[in-house]
Amino acid sequence: AGNLANLEDVLDDNRLCFMEGDICDESTVAEAMAEADIVVHLAAETHVDRSIMGGDTAARTNFLGTQVMLETARRVQPRIFLHVSTDEVYGDCPQGAFIEDQPLRPRNPYSASKAAADHLAYAYHVTYGVPVVISRPANNYGPYQYPEKLVPFFVYRALRGETLPLYGDGQQVRDWLHVEDHCRAMQSLIERGKLGEAYNLPAGNERTNLTTARLVLDELGRSEELIQFVADRPGHDVRYALNGDKVAALGWKPVILWEEGLRATVRWFAQHSAWLEQSVARSKAYFEQWYAGRGG
């Protein structure tokens, strides 16, 4: 999902030092982390469908890559190492909301690799004193999101008049966290998070995937007839929900309303259709392979 075009607005900022490399390469990570005071670990293979097609990339990047990051941090000793995880490590949540101390029950290769990384990060804190804080955010959305994700993928398809493939009956529930709210949450954890602790980052915007698809189409002025229900993916979690009391005690809460944020995001992608086309082209073979035979 890395795309240098995403940084075009800040590449000339002298506060930015851009390095390209493999998170599993020890020398690259060591060079990038040298003299670091704060480490925010976001590097990951984040797409469930890709992990189902082949779990080796997710395992290598999300677990082994995290081990390289943590081992480097053990030597560098930054003030804080923020390990960004996911709500999916908890597994399916038919009712209620997960709290941070509940057992992790991941149900696909992606979430399993992230859960393993969570455990490893905590172990490095306990064993070596690495100053780890773990965050588990809800589904992110916003500008520049890679189009394998639901919102930009649906915008891309709708703009071209193509069907929006929706798994099963579309009633899977996701909580939607705008990227700007997520950034504010990470700042709160960097400034006030307790070392060795995990923090859920909910948005309070639980919506079915069908509802999200309908709003995308409405904002673009497209017909709901473009929605096409396709065969569900294996082990598809029906609902994710997080309890946010712990992070709220630090003074953080999301401020961007779901409909307002989603409509603005849809407009952004529509206004940056060239960027969207370029990004999809890089993964065209993946999309064709994954949806082949699913009715998409």
ZIHU-V47988 format. One record per pair of residues at least 4 apart in sequence whose ideal C-beta (glycine too) atoms are under 6 Angstrom apart, sorted by the first residue. I is the first residue (numbers start at 1). GAP is how many residues later the second one is. If there is no record, write none. Layout:
I|GAP, I|GAP
This chain:
1|145, 6|138, 7|4, 10|6, 19|13, 21|4, 21|7, 23|20, 23|42, 24|40, 24|41, 24|44, 26|42, 29|4, 29|39, 29|43, 30|42, 33|39, 33|43, 36|40, 36|42, 37|41, 37|42, 38|42, 38|152, 39|34, 39|39, 39|42, 40|42, 41|28, 41|42, 42|42, 44|18, 45|12, 45|13, 45|16, 45|17, 47|101, 48|60, 48|62, 49|241, 51|4, 51|7, 51|58, 51|59, 55|4, 55|54, 57|4, 58|4, 58|51, 58|52, 58|55, 59|4, 59|54, 60|4, 61|4, 62|51, 62|52, 62|55, 63|50, 63|53, 63|54, 66|51, 66|54, 70|54, 70|60, 73|5, 73|8, 73|57, 74|54, 74|56, 80|51, 80|110, 81|49, 81|50, 81|51, 82|51, 82|107, 83|38, 83|49, 83|51, 84|51, 85|4, 85|29, 85|33, 85|49, 85|51, 86|28, 87|49, 87|51, 87|153, 87|155, 88|23, 89|15, 89|17, 89|22, 89|25, 89|26, 89|29, 90|8, 91|14, 91|15, 91|16, 92|145, 92|146, 93|5, 93|146, 93|147, 93|148, 97|144, 97|145, 97|146, 98|4, 98|144, 99|144, 100|98, 100|100, 100|146, 104|11, 106|5, 106|6, 106|9, 107|128, 107|130, 108|127, 118|16, 121|11, 121|13, 123|4, 124|4, 124|6, 125|5, 125|7, 125|71, 131|64, 133|56, 133|60, 134|64, 135|54, 135|64, 135|66, 136|64, 137|40, 137|45, 137|64, 138|37, 138|39, 138|64, 138|65, 139|35, 139|37, 140|37, 140|39, 140|42, 141|10, 141|35, 141|124, 142|36, 142|37, 142|123, 143|125, 145|4, 145|7, 147|5, 147|6, 147|9, 147|132, 147|133, 152|117, 154|4, 154|10, 154|59, 154|62, 155|111, 155|114, 156|120, 156|124, 157|5, 157|7, 158|59, 158|62, 158|64, 163|63, 163|65, 164|49, 164|62, 164|63, 165|63, 165|65, 165|126, 165|131, 166|4, 166|47, 166|61, 166|63, 167|65, 167|66, 168|64, 170|39, 170|40, 171|37, 172|37, 172|66, 173|33, 173|35, 173|66, 175|27, 175|28, 175|30, 175|31, 176|27, 176|29, 176|82, 177|4, 177|5, 177|26, 178|78, 178|83, 181|73, 181|75, 185|16, 185|67, 188|4, 188|62, 188|64, 189|4, 189|10, 192|58, 199|47, 199|48, 200|42, 200|44, 202|40, 202|42, 203|51, 205|53, 207|4, 207|5, 213|14, 214|10, 215|47, 216|50, 217|5, 217|7, 219|44, 219|47, 222|4, 230|64, 230|65, 230|66, 231|63, 232|4, 244|4, 247|5, 248|5, 256|5, 258|4, 269|7, 291|5
